[in-house]
Amino acid sequence: MVLSYEKLQFLNISHAAYQRAWIEIDLGALSHNVGQILQMLHSQSSTSTVSPALMAVVKADGYGHGAVKVAKTALEAGAKWCATATSQEGIELRKAGINAPILILGAINNPAEIEAIVDYRLQPTLCTPRQALIFSETLAQLAETLPVHLNIDTGMSRLGTPWTEALEFAQFVQQLPQLKLASVYSHFATADDPDRAFMDVQHQRYREAIAKLKQKGIVPPLLHIANSAATMSDRTLHYDLVRVGLAIYGLSPSPHLQEAIDLKPVLQVKARVTQVKTIPPYTGVSYGHRYVSDRETRLAVVAIGYADGVPRLLSNKMEVLLRGQRVSQIGSITMDQLMLDISRLPDVQPGEVVTLIGKDSQETILVEEWSDRIGTISWEILCGFKRRLPRVYC
């Protein structure tokens, strides 16, 4: 038998009608969120008479939403920059035709990677003098110059040069002719905490570091420190750029900030029922029999599991939406399947759509419901959805 072209394309087709499980991405909601963020930015930045620009953080495949589509949509909606964690992520955007400035947030020390950064017009973060020297030596061999962004550690204790050494770091970079200072930035550790005491400490450290640079005649073209939470909580933190990730995807970084801005969730996760069966009382369900029926129970098997990004820790702790009603997941979530108790729903059939995250009729399940139930954060849930789940854009 010779398969038709349409059938040969089946495995690559990104249409919900052909999928066992998929993610729906509402690009209109994403545009709305970008617009809302732009509206709340200060009419002018903390350092100039120009309104701050929005940097859309699209690392980790756009927090699981698809980096290329997210970046293009965010830029069309008014963002001016993109940020990724790695050079590979930045190259993916360039190959997709994105020409906006792209900041690489991660630390890079490999000369071959530096050459790729030059080829694809990416802008790296420098965290240490040693890293700056590696860049300078590599760029000298290539007869190239490159804009670079200095990361100053004001209390995150992750990447960056200590804020007390910011002046020496900036002076060292300025002495290297291949490097052009593009910005000096820092990152908050506790911006999503209602207690802003340590955020204020970090902000003061950042301001002191920048003041010392300016006293010595070093004026960074751009300053930025605000992530989503800081952008939403305090306009005095809107310097020349704001780096917004979670909020453009429609999630608040903290419950106390939920009313600060009108955000719309962008992502929905859906899957299909593949089998329906009835089991008698006292029957174990799934691996380890972590659930045992206490009555005759009708089960629906759903074609999605932890290999797709549904945390196994949610086993026996989550609900899904079917026909606009909440139903309980039972038994251990397996690699490719999970089971539901559908005893209250008559005549459920294979092929029916289950909403794991999103809205069905009047009921909604948010990403935060998952993260709260297993003691993690919404960022981790979003980034956990694997690429074998097709993204369907609407």
C-alpha positions as YAML, in Angstrom:
chain: A
units: angstrom
residues:
- id: 1
  name: MET
  ca: [0.00, 0.00, 0.00]
- id: 2
  name: VAL
  ca: [1.32, 3.44, -0.93]
- id: 3
  name: LEU
  ca: [0.58, 6.12, 1.63]
- id: 4
  name: SER
  ca: [-0.79, 9.43, 0.44]
- id: 5
  name: TYR
  ca: [1.19, 12.61, 0.96]
- id: 6
  name: GLU
  ca: [-1.37, 13.70, 3.56]
- id: 7
  name: LYS
  ca: [-0.82, 10.53, 5.57]
- id: 8
  name: LEU
  ca: [2.94, 10.83, 5.28]
- id: 9
  name: GLN
  ca: [2.63, 14.32, 6.78]
- id: 10
  name: PHE
  ca: [0.58, 13.07, 9.72]
- id: 11
  name: LEU
  ca: [3.41, 12.95, 12.26]
- id: 12
  name: ASN
  ca: [4.47, 16.51, 11.47]
- id: 13
  name: ILE
  ca: [1.06, 18.12, 11.27]
- id: 14
  name: SER
  ca: [0.40, 20.69, 13.99]
- id: 15
  name: HIS
  ca: [-3.38, 20.64, 14.08]
- id: 16
  name: ALA
  ca: [-5.30, 19.64, 17.18]
- id: 17
  name: ALA
  ca: [-7.62, 17.35, 15.23]
- id: 18
  name: TYR
  ca: [-4.73, 14.98, 14.55]
- id: 19
  name: GLN
  ca: [-3.08, 14.98, 17.97]
- id: 20
  name: ARG
  ca: [-3.26, 12.73, 21.02]
- id: 21
  name: ALA
  ca: [-2.15, 15.70, 23.16]
- id: 22
  name: TRP
  ca: [-1.15, 19.26, 22.40]
- id: 23
  name: ILE
  ca: [-0.61, 22.78, 23.70]
- id: 24
  name: GLU
  ca: [-2.71, 25.68, 22.45]
- id: 25
  name: ILE
  ca: [-1.01, 29.07, 22.40]
- id: 26
  name: ASP
  ca: [-3.19, 32.18, 22.22]
- id: 27
  name: LEU
  ca: [-1.01, 34.73, 20.46]
- id: 28
  name: GLY
  ca: [-3.72, 37.35, 20.88]
- id: 29
  name: ALA
  ca: [-3.45, 36.96, 24.65]
- id: 30
  name: LEU
  ca: [0.31, 37.31, 24.42]
- id: 31
  name: SER
  ca: [-0.04, 40.53, 22.43]
- id: 32
  name: HIS
  ca: [-2.52, 41.78, 25.03]
- id: 33
  name: ASN
  ca: [-0.05, 41.07, 27.83]
- id: 34
  name: VAL
  ca: [2.75, 42.90, 26.06]
- id: 35
  name: GLY
  ca: [0.43, 45.85, 25.56]
- id: 36
  name: GLN
  ca: [-0.53, 45.88, 29.23]
- id: 37
  name: ILE
  ca: [3.12, 45.87, 30.29]
- id: 38
  name: LEU
  ca: [3.96, 48.70, 27.92]
- id: 39
  name: GLN
  ca: [1.09, 50.77, 29.33]
- id: 40
  name: MET
  ca: [2.39, 50.44, 32.87]
- id: 41
  name: LEU
  ca: [5.97, 51.44, 32.06]
- id: 42
  name: HIS
  ca: [6.95, 54.83, 33.37]
- id: 43
  name: SER
  ca: [6.55, 57.63, 30.86]
- id: 44
  name: GLN
  ca: [10.28, 58.02, 31.13]
- id: 45
  name: SER
  ca: [12.95, 55.77, 32.53]
- id: 46
  name: SER
  ca: [14.81, 56.29, 35.78]
- id: 47
  name: THR
  ca: [17.85, 57.54, 33.86]
- id: 48
  name: SER
  ca: [16.63, 59.43, 30.81]
- id: 49
  name: THR
  ca: [13.71, 61.23, 29.21]
- id: 50
  name: VAL
  ca: [13.01, 58.20, 27.03]
- id: 51
  name: SER
  ca: [10.39, 55.63, 27.97]
- id: 52
  name: PRO
  ca: [11.87, 52.26, 28.97]
- id: 53
  name: ALA
  ca: [11.97, 49.55, 26.33]
- id: 54
  name: LEU
  ca: [10.57, 46.08, 26.86]
- id: 55
  name: MET
  ca: [12.90, 43.10, 26.58]
- id: 56
  name: ALA
  ca: [10.88, 39.93, 26.03]
- id: 57
  name: VAL
  ca: [12.54, 36.99, 27.77]
- id: 58
  name: VAL
  ca: [12.06, 33.98, 25.50]
- id: 59
  name: LYS
  ca: [14.60, 31.54, 26.93]
- id: 60
  name: ALA
  ca: [13.70, 27.88, 27.47]
- id: 61
  name: ASP
  ca: [11.77, 27.83, 24.20]
- id: 62
  name: GLY
  ca: [9.72, 30.82, 25.26]
- id: 63
  name: TYR
  ca: [8.91, 29.25, 28.65]
- id: 64
  name: GLY
  ca: [7.50, 26.30, 26.75]
- id: 65
  name: HIS
  ca: [5.36, 28.42, 24.43]
- id: 66
  name: GLY
  ca: [7.66, 28.32, 21.39]
- id: 67
  name: ALA
  ca: [10.44, 30.90, 21.30]
- id: 68
  name: VAL
  ca: [10.17, 31.95, 17.67]
- id: 69
  name: LYS
  ca: [6.42, 32.56, 17.67]
- id: 70
  name: VAL
  ca: [6.58, 34.29, 21.05]
- id: 71
  name: ALA
  ca: [9.45, 36.53, 20.01]
- id: 72
  name: LYS
  ca: [7.82, 37.56, 16.74]
- id: 73
  name: THR
  ca: [4.49, 38.25, 18.43]
- id: 74
  name: ALA
  ca: [6.07, 40.21, 21.29]
- id: 75
  name: LEU
  ca: [8.11, 42.34, 18.91]
- id: 76
  name: GLU
  ca: [5.07, 43.04, 16.73]
- id: 77
  name: ALA
  ca: [3.21, 44.10, 19.88]
- id: 78
  name: GLY
  ca: [5.89, 46.62, 20.86]
- id: 79
  name: ALA
  ca: [8.80, 44.84, 22.54]
- id: 80
  name: LYS
  ca: [12.19, 46.08, 21.33]
- id: 81
  name: TRP
  ca: [14.59, 43.40, 22.58]
- id: 82
  name: CYS
  ca: [14.66, 39.66, 23.14]
- id: 83
  name: ALA
  ca: [16.62, 37.74, 25.75]
- id: 84
  name: THR
  ca: [17.69, 34.11, 25.76]
- id: 85
  name: ALA
  ca: [19.79, 32.02, 28.12]
- id: 86
  name: THR
  ca: [22.09, 30.51, 25.51]
- id: 87
  name: SER
  ca: [23.65, 31.41, 22.21]
- id: 88
  name: GLN
  ca: [21.90, 28.42, 20.59]
- id: 89
  name: GLU
  ca: [18.55, 29.92, 21.56]
- id: 90
  name: GLY
  ca: [19.60, 33.25, 20.07]
- id: 91
  name: ILE
  ca: [20.76, 31.62, 16.85]
- id: 92
  name: GLU
  ca: [17.36, 29.93, 16.51]
- id: 93
  name: LEU
  ca: [15.72, 33.36, 16.58]
- id: 94
  name: ARG
  ca: [18.13, 34.77, 14.01]
- id: 95
  name: LYS
  ca: [17.57, 31.82, 11.67]
- id: 96
  name: ALA
  ca: [13.84, 32.51, 11.95]
- id: 97
  name: GLY
  ca: [14.39, 36.03, 10.62]
- id: 98
  name: ILE
  ca: [14.27, 37.98, 13.88]
- id: 99
  name: ASN
  ca: [16.50, 41.06, 13.63]
- id: 100
  name: ALA
  ca: [15.86, 42.75, 16.99]
- id: 101
  name: PRO
  ca: [18.74, 42.98, 19.49]
- id: 102
  name: ILE
  ca: [19.16, 39.69, 21.38]
- id: 103
  name: LEU
  ca: [20.82, 39.58, 24.80]
- id: 104
  name: ILE
  ca: [22.34, 36.28, 25.93]
- id: 105
  name: LEU
  ca: [21.84, 36.09, 29.69]
- id: 106
  name: GLY
  ca: [24.09, 33.10, 30.37]
- id: 107
  name: ALA
  ca: [27.87, 33.09, 30.81]
- id: 108
  name: ILE
  ca: [29.98, 32.09, 27.79]
- id: 109
  name: ASN
  ca: [33.67, 31.13, 27.84]
- id: 110
  name: ASN
  ca: [34.11, 29.07, 24.66]
- id: 111
  name: PRO
  ca: [35.95, 30.80, 21.76]
- id: 112
  name: ALA
  ca: [34.01, 28.79, 19.15]
- id: 113
  name: GLU
  ca: [30.77, 29.99, 20.70]
- id: 114
  name: ILE
  ca: [32.05, 33.56, 20.68]
- id: 115
  name: GLU
  ca: [32.64, 33.28, 16.93]
- id: 116
  name: ALA
  ca: [29.03, 32.14, 16.48]
- id: 117
  name: ILE
  ca: [27.83, 35.07, 18.56]
- id: 118
  name: VAL
  ca: [29.64, 37.42, 16.19]
- id: 119
  name: ASP
  ca: [28.27, 35.66, 13.10]
- id: 120
  name: TYR
  ca: [24.68, 35.91, 14.35]
- id: 121
  name: ARG
  ca: [24.94, 39.42, 15.82]
- id: 122
  name: LEU
  ca: [24.11, 38.38, 19.36]
- id: 123
  name: GLN
  ca: [24.99, 40.41, 22.44]
- id: 124
  name: PRO
  ca: [26.65, 38.52, 25.30]
- id: 125
  name: THR
  ca: [26.66, 39.00, 29.04]
- id: 126
  name: LEU
  ca: [30.05, 39.33, 30.71]
- id: 127
  name: CYS
  ca: [30.25, 38.26, 34.34]
- id: 128
  name: THR
  ca: [33.98, 38.34, 35.16]
- id: 129
  name: PRO
  ca: [37.21, 39.97, 33.95]
- id: 130
  name: ARG
  ca: [38.48, 36.55, 32.89]
- id: 131
  name: GLN
  ca: [35.48, 36.09, 30.64]
- id: 132
  name: ALA
  ca: [36.00, 39.58, 29.20]
- id: 133
  name: LEU
  ca: [39.60, 38.70, 28.39]
- id: 134
  name: ILE
  ca: [38.57, 35.51, 26.57]
- id: 135
  name: PHE
  ca: [36.12, 37.52, 24.49]
- id: 136
  name: SER
  ca: [38.69, 40.19, 23.74]
- id: 137
  name: GLU
  ca: [41.39, 37.73, 22.64]
- id: 138
  name: THR
  ca: [38.97, 35.79, 20.45]
- id: 139
  name: LEU
  ca: [37.55, 38.93, 18.87]
- id: 140
  name: ALA
  ca: [41.07, 40.25, 18.16]
- id: 141
  name: GLN
  ca: [41.79, 37.10, 16.18]
- id: 142
  name: LEU
  ca: [38.56, 37.65, 14.25]
- id: 143
  name: ALA
  ca: [39.24, 41.38, 13.79]
- id: 144
  name: GLU
  ca: [35.78, 42.06, 15.23]
- id: 145
  name: THR
  ca: [34.25, 44.24, 17.94]
- id: 146
  name: LEU
  ca: [31.17, 43.34, 19.96]
- id: 147
  name: PRO
  ca: [28.68, 45.09, 22.26]
- id: 148
  name: VAL
  ca: [28.74, 43.49, 25.71]
- id: 149
  name: HIS
  ca: [26.55, 43.71, 28.80]
- id: 150
  name: LEU
  ca: [28.04, 43.58, 32.30]
- id: 151
  name: ASN
  ca: [26.20, 41.61, 34.97]
- id: 152
  name: ILE
  ca: [26.69, 43.01, 38.46]
- id: 153
  name: ASP
  ca: [25.82, 40.73, 41.38]
- id: 154
  name: THR
  ca: [23.95, 42.81, 43.94]
- id: 155
  name: GLY
  ca: [22.68, 39.87, 46.01]
- id: 156
  name: MET
  ca: [21.45, 37.09, 43.74]
- id: 157
  name: SER
  ca: [24.75, 35.23, 44.32]
- id: 158
  name: ARG
  ca: [24.54, 33.64, 40.91]
- id: 159
  name: LEU
  ca: [26.23, 35.10, 37.83]
- id: 160
  name: GLY
  ca: [28.00, 38.43, 37.86]
- id: 161
  name: THR
  ca: [30.87, 40.39, 39.38]
- id: 162
  name: PRO
  ca: [30.28, 41.58, 42.97]
- id: 163
  name: TRP
  ca: [28.74, 45.04, 43.00]
- id: 164
  name: THR
  ca: [31.63, 46.32, 45.12]
- id: 165
  name: GLU
  ca: [33.96, 45.53, 42.19]
- id: 166
  name: ALA
  ca: [31.74, 46.95, 39.45]
- id: 167
  name: LEU
  ca: [33.97, 49.96, 38.80]
- id: 168
  name: GLU
  ca: [37.13, 47.89, 38.39]
- id: 169
  name: PHE
  ca: [35.25, 45.48, 36.14]
- id: 170
  name: ALA
  ca: [33.90, 48.23, 33.91]
- id: 171
  name: GLN
  ca: [37.29, 49.93, 33.71]
- id: 172
  name: PHE
  ca: [38.91, 46.64, 32.70]
- id: 173
  name: VAL
  ca: [36.34, 46.09, 29.95]
- id: 174
  name: GLN
  ca: [36.76, 49.62, 28.64]
- id: 175
  name: GLN
  ca: [40.49, 49.01, 28.19]
- id: 176
  name: LEU
  ca: [39.78, 46.14, 25.81]
- id: 177
  name: PRO
  ca: [39.32, 47.67, 22.33]
- id: 178
  name: GLN
  ca: [37.30, 44.75, 20.96]
- id: 179
  name: LEU
  ca: [34.55, 45.24, 23.57]
- id: 180
  name: LYS
  ca: [31.94, 47.98, 23.48]
- id: 181
  name: LEU
  ca: [30.01, 48.55, 26.70]
- id: 182
  name: ALA
  ca: [26.29, 48.22, 25.91]
- id: 183
  name: SER
  ca: [24.74, 47.99, 29.37]
- id: 184
  name: VAL
  ca: [25.30, 47.30, 33.04]
- id: 185
  name: TYR
  ca: [22.58, 45.28, 34.69]
- id: 186
  name: SER
  ca: [21.69, 43.26, 37.77]
- id: 187
  name: HIS
  ca: [19.01, 40.78, 38.79]
- id: 188
  name: PHE
  ca: [16.70, 40.71, 41.81]
- id: 189
  name: ALA
  ca: [16.55, 37.65, 44.04]
- id: 190
  name: THR
  ca: [13.33, 38.47, 45.93]
- id: 191
  name: ALA
  ca: [11.27, 40.79, 43.72]
- id: 192
  name: ASP
  ca: [8.25, 38.46, 43.95]
- id: 193
  name: ASP
  ca: [8.23, 38.66, 47.77]
- id: 194
  name: PRO
  ca: [5.71, 41.06, 49.37]
- id: 195
  name: ASP
  ca: [8.48, 42.04, 51.79]
- id: 196
  name: ARG
  ca: [10.62, 44.23, 49.58]
- id: 197
  name: ALA
  ca: [13.37, 44.89, 52.12]
- id: 198
  name: PHE
  ca: [16.07, 42.92, 50.33]
- id: 199
  name: MET
  ca: [14.96, 44.13, 46.92]
- id: 200
  name: ASP
  ca: [15.51, 47.66, 48.17]
- id: 201
  name: VAL
  ca: [18.97, 46.65, 49.40]
- id: 202
  name: GLN
  ca: [19.83, 45.28, 45.97]
- id: 203
  name: HIS
  ca: [18.50, 48.39, 44.26]
- id: 204
  name: GLN
  ca: [20.59, 50.64, 46.49]
- id: 205
  name: ARG
  ca: [23.69, 48.56, 45.78]
- id: 206
  name: TYR
  ca: [23.03, 48.83, 42.07]
- id: 207
  name: ARG
  ca: [22.58, 52.59, 42.28]
- id: 208
  name: GLU
  ca: [25.80, 52.96, 44.26]
- id: 209
  name: ALA
  ca: [27.71, 50.88, 41.72]
- id: 210
  name: ILE
  ca: [26.38, 52.92, 38.81]
- id: 211
  name: ALA
  ca: [27.13, 56.19, 40.62]
- id: 212
  name: LYS
  ca: [30.78, 55.14, 41.05]
- id: 213
  name: LEU
  ca: [31.02, 54.34, 37.35]
- id: 214
  name: LYS
  ca: [29.65, 57.73, 36.39]
- id: 215
  name: GLN
  ca: [32.01, 59.49, 38.81]
- id: 216
  name: LYS
  ca: [34.86, 58.00, 36.80]
- id: 217
  name: GLY
  ca: [33.34, 59.00, 33.48]
- id: 218
  name: ILE
  ca: [31.87, 55.60, 32.59]
- id: 219
  name: VAL
  ca: [28.27, 56.12, 31.46]
- id: 220
  name: PRO
  ca: [26.64, 52.84, 30.40]
- id: 221
  name: PRO
  ca: [24.38, 53.36, 27.37]
- id: 222
  name: LEU
  ca: [21.69, 51.22, 29.01]
- id: 223
  name: LEU
  ca: [20.77, 50.25, 32.56]
- id: 224
  name: HIS
  ca: [18.31, 47.52, 33.56]
- id: 225
  name: ILE
  ca: [17.43, 45.58, 36.68]
- id: 226
  name: ALA
  ca: [13.66, 44.87, 36.64]
- id: 227
  name: ASN
  ca: [12.26, 41.40, 36.01]
- id: 228
  name: SER
  ca: [8.51, 40.73, 35.75]
- id: 229
  name: ALA
  ca: [7.85, 41.17, 39.47]
- id: 230
  name: ALA
  ca: [9.93, 44.32, 39.77]
- id: 231
  name: THR
  ca: [8.35, 45.77, 36.64]
- id: 232
  name: MET
  ca: [4.88, 45.19, 38.04]
- id: 233
  name: SER
  ca: [5.60, 46.37, 41.58]
- id: 234
  name: ASP
  ca: [7.68, 49.55, 41.30]
- id: 235
  name: ARG
  ca: [8.00, 52.02, 38.44]
- id: 236
  name: THR
  ca: [11.18, 53.50, 39.92]
- id: 237
  name: LEU
  ca: [12.85, 50.25, 38.83]
- id: 238
  name: HIS
  ca: [12.02, 50.93, 35.17]
- id: 239
  name: TYR
  ca: [15.44, 51.97, 33.90]
- id: 240
  name: ASP
  ca: [16.24, 51.94, 30.18]
- id: 241
  name: LEU
  ca: [14.99, 48.37, 29.76]
- id: 242
  name: VAL
  ca: [12.74, 46.02, 31.67]
- id: 243
  name: ARG
  ca: [13.30, 42.28, 31.26]
- id: 244
  name: VAL
  ca: [9.90, 40.58, 31.38]
- id: 245
  name: GLY
  ca: [9.41, 36.84, 31.10]
- id: 246
  name: LEU
  ca: [6.59, 35.26, 33.08]
- id: 247
  name: ALA
  ca: [4.19, 38.19, 32.77]
- id: 248
  name: ILE
  ca: [4.14, 38.19, 28.97]
- id: 249
  name: TYR
  ca: [2.91, 34.59, 29.19]
- id: 250
  name: GLY
  ca: [-0.02, 35.75, 31.30]
- id: 251
  name: LEU
  ca: [1.07, 34.63, 34.75]
- id: 252
  name: SER
  ca: [1.66, 36.77, 37.78]
- id: 253
  name: PRO
  ca: [5.01, 36.15, 39.52]
- id: 254
  name: SER
  ca: [3.34, 36.44, 42.92]
- id: 255
  name: PRO
  ca: [-0.23, 36.39, 44.30]
- id: 256
  name: HIS
  ca: [0.11, 39.88, 45.74]
- id: 257
  name: LEU
  ca: [0.78, 41.24, 42.23]
- id: 258
  name: GLN
  ca: [-2.21, 39.64, 40.51]
- id: 259
  name: GLU
  ca: [-4.24, 42.84, 40.57]
- id: 260
  name: ALA
  ca: [-1.38, 45.03, 39.38]
- id: 261
  name: ILE
  ca: [-2.01, 44.33, 35.72]
- id: 262
  name: ASP
  ca: [-4.62, 42.65, 33.52]
- id: 263
  name: LEU
  ca: [-2.87, 39.52, 32.24]
- id: 264
  name: LYS
  ca: [-4.40, 36.76, 30.13]
- id: 265
  name: PRO
  ca: [-3.05, 33.19, 30.27]
- id: 266
  name: VAL
  ca: [-1.51, 32.28, 26.93]
- id: 267
  name: LEU
  ca: [-1.18, 28.51, 27.23]
- id: 268
  name: GLN
  ca: [-3.67, 25.64, 27.42]
- id: 269
  name: VAL
  ca: [-2.80, 21.95, 27.64]
- id: 270
  name: LYS
  ca: [-5.18, 19.41, 26.15]
- id: 271
  name: ALA
  ca: [-5.24, 15.68, 25.45]
- id: 272
  name: ARG
  ca: [-7.64, 13.01, 24.25]
- id: 273
  name: VAL
  ca: [-9.33, 10.10, 25.94]
- id: 274
  name: THR
  ca: [-8.03, 6.91, 24.31]
- id: 275
  name: GLN
  ca: [-9.89, 4.21, 26.25]
- id: 276
  name: VAL
  ca: [-12.82, 3.90, 28.67]
- id: 277
  name: LYS
  ca: [-13.26, 0.95, 31.02]
- id: 278
  name: THR
  ca: [-15.05, -0.07, 34.21]
- id: 279
  name: ILE
  ca: [-13.21, -1.62, 37.14]
- id: 280
  name: PRO
  ca: [-14.74, -3.37, 40.19]
- id: 281
  name: PRO
  ca: [-14.29, -2.27, 43.81]
- id: 282
  name: TYR
  ca: [-10.90, -2.83, 45.45]
- id: 283
  name: THR
  ca: [-9.00, -2.71, 42.18]
- id: 284
  name: GLY
  ca: [-5.57, -1.09, 42.02]
- id: 285
  name: VAL
  ca: [-4.92, 1.51, 39.34]
- id: 286
  name: SER
  ca: [-1.57, 2.11, 37.59]
- id: 287
  name: TYR
  ca: [1.98, 1.48, 38.81]
- id: 288
  name: GLY
  ca: [2.35, 0.68, 42.48]
- id: 289
  name: HIS
  ca: [-1.41, 0.64, 43.01]
- id: 290
  name: ARG
  ca: [-1.18, 4.02, 44.73]
- id: 291
  name: TYR
  ca: [-4.91, 4.28, 44.15]
- id: 292
  name: VAL
  ca: [-7.37, 1.49, 44.93]
- id: 293
  name: SER
  ca: [-11.03, 1.87, 43.97]
- id: 294
  name: ASP
  ca: [-13.56, 1.84, 46.81]
- id: 295
  name: ARG
  ca: [-16.48, 1.19, 44.43]
- id: 296
  name: GLU
  ca: [-17.17, 0.21, 40.87]
- id: 297
  name: THR
  ca: [-15.42, 2.94, 38.91]
- id: 298
  name: ARG
  ca: [-15.43, 4.06, 35.30]
- id: 299
  name: LEU
  ca: [-11.98, 5.07, 34.11]
- id: 300
  name: ALA
  ca: [-10.83, 7.15, 31.19]
- id: 301
  name: VAL
  ca: [-7.27, 6.70, 29.97]
- id: 302
  name: VAL
  ca: [-5.83, 9.97, 28.64]
- id: 303
  name: ALA
  ca: [-2.87, 10.10, 26.26]
- id: 304
  name: ILE
  ca: [-0.51, 12.39, 28.15]
- id: 305
  name: GLY
  ca: [2.02, 11.72, 30.88]
- id: 306
  name: TYR
  ca: [5.21, 12.81, 32.58]
- id: 307
  name: ALA
  ca: [7.23, 12.45, 29.37]
- id: 308
  name: ASP
  ca: [5.07, 15.29, 28.05]
- id: 309
  name: GLY
  ca: [5.56, 17.46, 31.12]
- id: 310
  name: VAL
  ca: [2.77, 16.45, 33.50]
- id: 311
  name: PRO
  ca: [4.65, 16.07, 36.80]
- id: 312
  name: ARG
  ca: [4.43, 12.58, 38.30]
- id: 313
  name: LEU
  ca: [4.20, 14.30, 41.69]
- id: 314
  name: LEU
  ca: [0.68, 15.36, 40.72]
- id: 315
  name: SER
  ca: [-0.48, 11.73, 40.85]
- id: 316
  name: ASN
  ca: [-3.75, 11.55, 42.81]
- id: 317
  name: LYS
  ca: [-3.52, 15.32, 43.42]
- id: 318
  name: MET
  ca: [-4.80, 16.91, 40.25]
- id: 319
  name: GLU
  ca: [-8.06, 17.52, 38.48]
- id: 320
  name: VAL
  ca: [-8.77, 18.04, 34.80]
- id: 321
  name: LEU
  ca: [-11.72, 19.42, 32.86]
- id: 322
  name: LEU
  ca: [-13.96, 17.14, 30.82]
- id: 323
  name: ARG
  ca: [-17.23, 18.39, 29.39]
- id: 324
  name: GLY
  ca: [-16.80, 21.54, 31.45]
- id: 325
  name: GLN
  ca: [-16.60, 19.65, 34.75]
- id: 326
  name: ARG
  ca: [-13.74, 18.90, 37.08]
- id: 327
  name: VAL
  ca: [-12.83, 15.24, 37.35]
- id: 328
  name: SER
  ca: [-10.10, 13.63, 39.47]
- id: 329
  name: GLN
  ca: [-6.96, 12.03, 38.17]
- id: 330
  name: ILE
  ca: [-6.30, 8.69, 39.90]
- id: 331
  name: GLY
  ca: [-3.34, 6.37, 40.16]
- id: 332
  name: SER
  ca: [0.28, 7.07, 39.27]
- id: 333
  name: ILE
  ca: [0.80, 9.28, 36.26]
- id: 334
  name: THR
  ca: [2.80, 7.23, 33.78]
- id: 335
  name: MET
  ca: [5.22, 8.21, 31.05]
- id: 336
  name: ASP
  ca: [2.59, 8.57, 28.33]
- id: 337
  name: GLN
  ca: [-0.80, 8.12, 30.03]
- id: 338
  name: LEU
  ca: [-2.87, 9.12, 33.01]
- id: 339
  name: MET
  ca: [-6.22, 7.89, 34.33]
- id: 340
  name: LEU
  ca: [-9.37, 9.73, 35.35]
- id: 341
  name: ASP
  ca: [-12.37, 8.78, 37.46]
- id: 342
  name: ILE
  ca: [-15.28, 9.58, 35.13]
- id: 343
  name: SER
  ca: [-17.97, 7.75, 37.09]
- id: 344
  name: ARG
  ca: [-20.11, 10.91, 37.26]
- id: 345
  name: LEU
  ca: [-20.02, 11.51, 33.48]
- id: 346
  name: PRO
  ca: [-22.20, 9.33, 31.27]
- id: 347
  name: ASP
  ca: [-21.06, 7.82, 27.99]
- id: 348
  name: VAL
  ca: [-17.60, 9.36, 27.73]
- id: 349
  name: GLN
  ca: [-16.05, 8.16, 24.48]
- id: 350
  name: PRO
  ca: [-12.49, 7.78, 23.17]
- id: 351
  name: GLY
  ca: [-11.50, 10.91, 21.29]
- id: 352
  name: GLU
  ca: [-13.09, 13.38, 23.70]
- id: 353
  name: VAL
  ca: [-10.88, 16.29, 24.68]
- id: 354
  name: VAL
  ca: [-9.60, 16.74, 28.22]
- id: 355
  name: THR
  ca: [-8.30, 20.15, 29.35]
- id: 356
  name: LEU
  ca: [-5.45, 19.83, 31.82]
- id: 357
  name: ILE
  ca: [-4.60, 23.53, 31.94]
- id: 358
  name: GLY
  ca: [-6.99, 26.11, 30.57]
- id: 359
  name: LYS
  ca: [-10.69, 26.82, 30.37]
- id: 360
  name: ASP
  ca: [-13.63, 24.60, 29.50]
- id: 361
  name: SER
  ca: [-17.07, 26.18, 29.80]
- id: 362
  name: GLN
  ca: [-17.17, 27.99, 33.16]
- id: 363
  name: GLU
  ca: [-14.31, 26.08, 34.78]
- id: 364
  name: THR
  ca: [-10.64, 27.02, 34.63]
- id: 365
  name: ILE
  ca: [-7.46, 25.28, 35.77]
- id: 366
  name: LEU
  ca: [-4.45, 27.58, 36.01]
- id: 367
  name: VAL
  ca: [-0.77, 26.70, 35.95]
- id: 368
  name: GLU
  ca: [-0.53, 27.93, 39.53]
- id: 369
  name: GLU
  ca: [-2.91, 25.16, 40.64]
- id: 370
  name: TRP
  ca: [-0.36, 22.58, 39.58]
- id: 371
  name: SER
  ca: [2.61, 24.38, 41.10]
- id: 372
  name: ASP
  ca: [0.82, 24.98, 44.40]
- id: 373
  name: ARG
  ca: [-0.18, 21.33, 44.74]
- id: 374
  name: ILE
  ca: [3.35, 20.00, 44.39]
- id: 375
  name: GLY
  ca: [5.25, 22.84, 46.06]
- id: 376
  name: THR
  ca: [7.04, 24.28, 43.05]
- id: 377
  name: ILE
  ca: [6.77, 27.42, 40.93]
- id: 378
  name: SER
  ca: [4.81, 28.15, 37.78]
- id: 379
  name: TRP
  ca: [8.02, 28.76, 35.82]
- id: 380
  name: GLU
  ca: [9.02, 25.12, 36.30]
- id: 381
  name: ILE
  ca: [5.63, 23.83, 35.16]
- id: 382
  name: LEU
  ca: [5.71, 25.89, 31.96]
- id: 383
  name: CYS
  ca: [9.27, 24.93, 31.11]
- id: 384
  name: GLY
  ca: [8.50, 21.25, 31.68]
- id: 385
  name: PHE
  ca: [6.23, 20.78, 28.68]
- id: 386
  name: LYS
  ca: [8.18, 18.79, 26.11]
- id: 387
  name: ARG
  ca: [8.49, 19.39, 22.41]
- id: 388
  name: ARG
  ca: [6.67, 16.19, 21.57]
- id: 389
  name: LEU
  ca: [3.53, 18.13, 22.50]
- id: 390
  name: PRO
  ca: [2.77, 20.11, 19.33]
- id: 391
  name: ARG
  ca: [2.15, 23.81, 19.82]
- id: 392
  name: VAL
  ca: [-1.05, 24.88, 18.08]
- id: 393
  name: TYR
  ca: [-1.12, 28.67, 17.60]
- id: 394
  name: CYS
  ca: [-4.36, 30.56, 17.46]
...
